[in-house]
Amino acid sequence: MKKVLIRRCPVCYSIAGHVREVEIALRRHQGLDVEVIDGHMGEFTVLVNGVEVVRKDGDLPSVETVMMAIESVALPAGCIC
């Protein structure tokens, strides 16, 4: 199972709304354990199994971009998820 951690700005309404959209999309997929935590001001970062795969750099990445980044991460060796 892939552990997905989303770190988000604790006060940005636009990021909060985007995180909700991403979280809804991710929770539809089996094999993903999704957690959202507060990060730094202005932050939107996605980690899979502890490795950063997406970071806000100007505009917020689309839901599709986030999904593709997560799907590109291989499962840990020996995982029979």
N, C-alpha and C positions, 0 to 999 in steps of 0.2 A: 504494500500500500504506500502511496506517495503522501507524505506529510506536507501540506501546503500552508504556509504562514504568510498572511498579508499584514504588513505594518502600514498603518495609515496615520495621517495627521489627526490629532484628537479634536481639532476645532474647525476644520475646513468643511463647509457644507457640500461643496462640489465634489470633494474627494470622498466624503461619507456616502453620497448618493451613488457614485461610481463603484465604490467598494460593495455596496448592496447588490448592484447589478452583477458584478463579477462573482460575488459569493453565491448568489442564486444560481448562476450558470454552473459554477463548480460543484455545487451540492447535487446537481442532477446526474453527475458522473460517479459511478461506482469506482472504488479503488482510490478515492481521494479523501484524506482526512484534512478538513479545512478549519483553520483557526484565524481569527482577526484580532489584532492587538493594536493598542495605541503606539505610535512611533513619534518621530520628531515633527516639528512644524513643517507643513508642506509636503510631508513624505507620503509616497505610495510605492511600496516595495513588495515584491512577491518572491518568496523563497520556497524551494522544493527540496525537502530532505536537507535543509540547512544551507543550500546553495542558492545564491541570488540569481533569478532568471529574468526578472523585469524590474525596472526602476523608472519612475516618472522623470523624464528629462524634457522639460517644457510642457508639452501637452500630455494629458493622461493617455496611456496606451489603451487601445480598444479591448473589449472583452475577447474578441477573436485573437488578438495578439497575445493576450495573457494565456488563453487556452492553448494556443500553438506552442508557446514557450514551455508550458507545463508538460504538454504531451511529448515534447522533444527530450525530456529528461528520462533517462533509462531507469528502470526499477533497480533496486539494490541487488547485487549478486546473490543468488540463492533464494530470492523471493518467489513464492508460489502464490502470489496474490491473484 
